[in-house]
Amino acid sequence: MTTAIKKKFKPLGDRVLVQHTEEQETLRGGIVLPDAAKKKGQFATVIAVGTGATTPEGKPIPILVKEGDKVLIDKYAGQEVTIEDEEFVILRANEIIALIN
């Protein structure tokens, strides 16, 4: 369904739409985490990217991430939104801490 979201939802300006990656349910050693023990993830996948901001002179400032990139975000960054029963976060590009290779 995420592909449909990309077609319907386009962030404006320097905003980026991301979706948290699934938490690992089983740790090394076979320990299974209950739902209450899982923390809100800081790792996310970029779903959609805005056109970028502009300088006061009108020059474009490109966004350095693209759709499909894996990123690290602050766990309190952005605004959580629900689109077609899926959870996403929309945040400004400068709230992305790192690109994960």
KERODREN-420473 format. One record per residue: residue in one letter; x, y, z of N, C-alpha, C in turn. Coordinates in steps of 0.1 Angstrom, whole numbers, plus 5000, padded with zeros to 4 digits. Atoms other than C-alpha are relative to their C-alpha. Layout:
<vexlums>
 code n_c1 n_c2 n_c3 ca_c1 ca_c2 ca_c3 c_c1 c_c2 c_c3
    A    X    Y    Z     X     Y     Z    X    Y    Z
...
</vexlums>
This chain:
<vexlums>
 code n_c1 n_c2 n_c3 ca_c1 ca_c2 ca_c3 c_c1 c_c2 c_c3
    M 5008 4988 5000  5000  5000  5000 5009 5013 5000
    T 4991 4988 4999  5030  5023  5005 5002 5006 4986
    T 4999 4995 5013  5033  5026  4967 4988 5010 4997
    A 5011 4991 5002  4998  5041  4966 5001 5013 5007
    I 4998 4988 4992  5007  5065  4993 5009 5010 4993
    K 4991 4992 5008  5036  5078  4972 4993 5008 4989
    K 5007 4993 5011  5012  5087  4944 4990 5010 5005
    K 5010 4991 4994  4987  5104  4967 5005 5011 5008
    F 4995 4991 4990  5009  5122  4991 5013 5006 4996
    K 4987 4994 5004  5036  5147  4981 5003 5011 5011
    P 4996 4990 4990  5053  5166  5010 5003 5014 4993
    L 4997 4987 5005  5057  5204  5004 5013 5005 5006
    G 4988 4994 4996  5089  5223  5006 5011 4991 5004
    D 4989 5008 4995  5117  5208  5027 4995 4988 5009
    R 5005 5011 4992  5095  5181  5042 5002 4986 4994
    V 4997 5013 5005  5100  5144  5040 4990 4991 5008
    L 5009 5010 4994  5075  5115  5047 5008 4988 5002
    V 4992 5013 4997  5091  5085  5064 4990 4991 5008
    Q 5007 5010 4993  5078  5053  5079 5010 4992 5009
    H 4991 5007 4991  5094  5037  5110 5001 4986 4995
    T 4997 5014 5004  5110  5004  5102 4994 4991 5012
    E 5006 5009 4990  5095  4974  5120 5011 4996 5011
    E 4991 5004 4989  5110  4966  5154 5003 4985 4999
    Q 4996 5014 5000  5129  4934  5157 4993 4993 5012
    E 5008 5006 4989  5107  4910  5177 5008 4990 5008
    T 4992 5010 4994  5133  4884  5185 5015 5005 5000
    L 4986 4996 4999  5168  4893  5198 5009 4988 4998
    R 4990 5011 5001  5200  4874  5193 4999 4992 5013
    G 5001 5009 4989  5198  4844  5216 4986 4995 5002
    G 5013 5005 5000  5161  4839  5209 4990 5006 5010
    I 5009 4993 4991  5146  4863  5234 4990 5008 4992
    V 5011 4993 5007  5112  4875  5222 4995 5012 5008
    L 5005 4988 4993  5102  4911  5230 4985 5001 5000
    P 5015 4998 5001  5066  4917  5241 4998 5014 4995
    D 5004 4987 5006  5048  4947  5226 5004 5012 5010
    A 4998 4990 4990  5052  4967  5259 5015 5004 5001
    A 4986 4998 4999  5090  4964  5257 5006 5007 4988
    K 4995 4994 5012  5094  4978  5222 4999 5015 5001
    K 4999 4985 5000  5105  5014  5219 4996 5005 4986
    K 5003 4993 5013  5094  5038  5192 5014 5001 4993
    G 4988 5001 5007  5120  5033  5165 5006 5014 4996
    Q 4994 4988 5006  5145  5059  5153 5005 4998 4986
    F 4996 5004 5013  5152  5041  5121 4987 5001 4991
    A 5011 4998 5008  5129  5049  5092 5004 4999 4985
    T 4998 5001 5015  5125  5045  5054 4993 5012 4994
    V 5006 4988 5007  5119  5076  5032 4990 4995 4990
    I 5011 5003 5008  5086  5073  5015 4998 5010 4989
    A 5002 4989 5010  5082  5107  4997 5008 5012 5005
    V 4992 4989 4997  5103  5138  4995 4994 5013 4993
    G 5004 4987 5006  5093  5175  4989 5009 5005 4990
    T 4991 4994 5010  5108  5198  4964 5012 5007 5005
    G 4988 4993 4994  5132  5214  4988 4997 5014 5004
    A 5002 4986 4996  5135  5248  5004 5007 5009 4990
    T 4993 4990 5009  5148  5280  4987 5007 5010 5009
    T 4993 4989 4993  5173  5306  4998 4992 5013 4999
    P 5006 4987 5002  5162  5342  5003 5001 5006 4986
    E 4998 4996 5014  5175  5348  4968 4992 4992 4990
    G 5008 5008 5009  5153  5321  4954 5007 4988 4995
    K 4993 5011 5005  5179  5295  4948 4996 4987 5007
    P 5005 5012 4993  5168  5259  4955 5011 4994 5009
    I 4991 5007 4990  5183  5240  4985 4995 4985 4998
    P 5005 5014 5002  5181  5203  4975 5000 4992 5013
    I 5002 5009 4989  5170  5176  4999 5010 4988 4997
    L 4989 5009 5002  5199  5151  5003 4995 4985 5001
    V 5005 5013 5000  5177  5120  5007 4990 4998 4989
    K 5010 5003 5011  5155  5102  4982 4991 4988 5005
    E 5009 5011 4996  5127  5077  4983 5007 4987 5001
    G 4994 5013 4998  5137  5043  4996 5013 5000 5009
    D 4988 4999 4991  5167  5056  5017 4996 4996 5014
    K 5002 5003 4986  5171  5043  5052 5007 5011 5008
    V 4995 4989 4993  5176  5071  5077 4998 4999 5015
    L 5001 5000 4986  5181  5078  5114 4993 5014 5003
    I 5006 4987 4996  5157  5104  5129 4999 5000 5015
    D 5002 4998 4986  5152  5118  5164 4986 4994 5003
    K 5013 5007 4997  5124  5098  5181 4989 5010 5003
    Y 5011 4990 4998  5105  5130  5188 4999 5010 4988
    A 5000 4991 5011  5110  5146  5154 4987 4999 4992
    G 5011 5001 5009  5082  5155  5131 4986 4999 5006
    Q 5014 5001 4996  5045  5150  5132 4995 4986 4995
    E 5006 5013 5003  5029  5115  5133 4987 5002 4992
    V 5012 5000 5007  5002  5110  5107 4996 4986 4996
    T 5005 5013 5005  4980  5081  5097 4993 5002 4987
    I 5005 4999 5014  4973  5077  5060 4996 4986 4996
    E 5005 5013 5004  4951  5048  5049 5004 4989 5010
    D 4997 5010 4989  4956  5029  5082 5014 4997 5002
    E 4985 5002 4998  4994  5032  5080 5005 5012 5008
    E 4994 4989 4993  5015  5052  5104 5013 5005 4993
    F 4989 4994 5007  5040  5077  5090 5004 5012 5009
    V 4996 4988 4994  5060  5107  5102 5004 5010 4989
    I 4996 4990 5009  5063  5139  5083 5009 5010 5007
    L 4990 4991 4993  5094  5160  5092 5007 5008 4990
    R 4991 4992 5008  5117  5186  5079 5013 4993 4997
    A 4987 5007 5004  5148  5174  5060 5011 5002 5010
    N 4989 4998 4991  5171  5190  5086 4998 4992 5013
    E 5002 5009 4988  5155  5167  5113 5005 4986 4998
    I 4994 5013 5003  5171  5137  5096 5014 5001 5005
    I 4987 4999 4994  5202  5129  5116 5010 4993 4991
    A 4990 5007 5008  5219  5104  5093 4994 4992 4989
    L 5004 5009 5011  5216  5084  5061 5007 4987 5003
    I 4994 5013 4997  5222  5047  5067 5003 4992 4987
    N 4996 5008 5012  5241  5027  5041 4997 4985 5002
</vexlums>
